[in-house]
Amino acid sequence: MNSSGGSRVVIRLLEFKKAPARFVITDANSPSGPYYTEAANGRFLYFDPRACSSNNRTVEISAFNASQHTISGTFSGTVCGTGSNTRAVQLTNGQFNLPYAEVQ
């Protein structure tokens, strides 16, 4: 999901079973949840939910259509910078209604 400012959110859900569901991820080491990339000063800054010391992430899939390859829902959580980027970004009220692709 891209914003007009060059930011991008990618949602990864290992637990997803191709049906609407709510996922609350409390394990700080889980790769599931939102990831954030921000374009700033001609370079990209990466934010990973696993880089935060305390973390709750929520992804809710409200609609899933396998035949049309569409998915809708909401997300929230904190993602933290990696490497020399030590910022934390709070993602709130995120929404998506998109075509999807399966990644093996």
C-alpha positions in Angstrom: 0.0 0.0 0.0 1.5 3.3 -1.0 0.8 6.8 0.2 1.1 10.0 -1.8 4.2 10.9 0.2 6.2 7.9 -1.0 5.7 5.8 2.1 4.7 2.2 1.8 3.2 -0.4 4.1 3.5 -4.1 3.6 1.4 -6.6 5.7 2.7 -10.0 6.3 0.5 -12.6 8.0 1.8 -16.1 8.5 -1.3 -17.2 10.3 -3.8 -16.1 7.6 -6.2 -18.9 6.5 -7.9 -17.2 3.6 -10.9 -16.0 5.6 -11.9 -12.9 7.5 -10.2 -12.8 10.9 -8.6 -10.6 13.5 -5.0 -11.0 14.3 -3.4 -9.5 17.4 0.3 -10.2 17.3 2.0 -9.8 20.7 5.2 -11.9 20.1 7.9 -9.3 19.4 9.8 -11.8 17.3 6.9 -12.8 15.1 7.4 -11.7 11.4 3.6 -11.1 11.1 2.3 -7.6 11.0 2.8 -4.3 9.2 6.2 -3.2 7.8 6.8 0.5 6.8 9.1 2.1 4.3 9.6 5.9 4.1 11.3 7.9 1.4 13.3 10.7 3.0 16.1 12.9 1.5 16.6 10.7 -1.5 17.0 7.4 0.5 14.7 4.8 2.0 14.2 4.2 5.7 12.9 0.8 6.7 10.8 0.1 9.8 10.3 -3.4 11.1 7.8 -4.4 13.9 10.4 -6.9 15.3 12.8 -4.0 16.0 10.6 -2.6 18.7 11.2 -3.5 22.4 7.5 -3.8 23.2 5.0 -4.4 20.5 1.4 -5.1 19.8 0.2 -5.2 16.2 -3.3 -5.7 15.0 -4.4 -6.7 11.5 -8.1 -7.3 10.8 -9.2 -8.9 7.6 -12.8 -7.9 7.1 -13.4 -9.2 3.6 -11.5 -11.8 1.5 -12.6 -12.9 -2.0 -10.4 -15.8 -3.4 -12.1 -15.8 -6.8 -11.6 -12.0 -7.4 -8.2 -11.9 -5.5 -9.3 -9.0 -3.3 -8.8 -8.4 0.4 -9.9 -5.6 2.7 -9.2 -4.7 6.3 -7.5 -2.5 8.8 -4.1 -2.4 10.6 -2.3 -0.7 13.5 0.9 -1.1 15.5 4.3 0.3 16.1 7.2 -0.3 13.8 10.8 0.7 14.6 13.8 1.7 12.5 16.7 -0.6 11.9 20.4 0.2 11.8 21.2 3.8 12.4 17.5 4.7 12.0 16.2 4.5 15.6 12.8 6.2 15.1 9.6 4.5 16.0 6.5 5.1 13.8 3.0 4.5 15.2 0.6 3.2 12.5 -3.0 4.0 13.3 -6.3 3.6 11.5 -4.6 2.0 8.5 -7.1 0.7 5.9 -6.8 -1.4 2.8 -9.0 -2.6 0.0 -6.7 -4.2 -2.6 -6.0 -7.0 -5.0 -3.6 -9.5 -3.5 -1.0 -11.9 -4.7 0.1 -15.1 -2.9 3.7 -15.4 -2.0 5.1 -18.9 -1.4 
